[in-house]
Amino acid sequence: MESLTIHPQNNEQLKAIKSVLKALKIPFYKSPYNPEYIKKIQDSEKHQEGAVILESEEDISNYFKDSESDVQD
């Protein structure tokens, strides 16, 4: 089943949304995480896209070996 994130703009909208969800017997909960914290995590994940992760000595050696061959070509 899908999950939705809803961003009401004021308390009136929030109360209306909660009323509708209760009337339809749709379970909901308030996220325990601060929205600013979640945004920082998402920004960090975007920043890491395309990053090279070297986890071992072999990875490091292979990475630099590959980059040296690119320079010689």
N, C-alpha and C positions, 0 to 999 in steps of 0.2 A: 504494500500500500504506500501511497505517496505521503510525504510530509510537506507542510507549507510553513513558511515563515511570513508572518504578517506584521506590518509596520503601521499601526494606527497613528494618526497625527495628533490625537488629543484623547482625553479621558472619555469623552462622549462616544467616540468611535470605538474605543476599547470596550466600553460597557456594552455597546450594541453588538459587537462581534462576540463577546462572551455570552450574551443572551441568545444569540442565534445558535451558537455551538451547543449550549445547554439544551435548547429546545429540540435540536436535531440529535441529541444524545451522542455528540461527537466528543471524544475525550481530548483534552488539551492540558497543557501545563506551561508554566512560566519557566523559561530557561534559567538555569542557575548561573549562567555566565554573563558577565558584563558585556554589552554590545561593543564597547570600545576595545575590550580585550580580544573579542572574536575578530574584529576588523584588523587588529595588529597581527594576529595569526594568519589571516588570509593574505594580508600584504606581504608578510614574510614568505609565505608559500609561493606567491607570484614572483618574488625576488629570486627564489631559488630555482625557478624553472630554467632548464638549460645548464644548470651548474654541473660541473664534473666532480664526482665523488670518488675519491681514491681511498680504499679501505685497507690496503695491504701494501707491503713493499713491492710485491709483484705488480699490483695496479700502478704504482708510481713509476716503476721501471718501464712498463709497457706504455704508459702515457707519454713519457719523455722520449722513448724510442720512436713512437709514432710521430711525435712532433718534430724530431730531428730528421726523419725521412721526408716529411713534408717540406722542410727547408731545402733539402738537397735536390728535390725534384724540379 
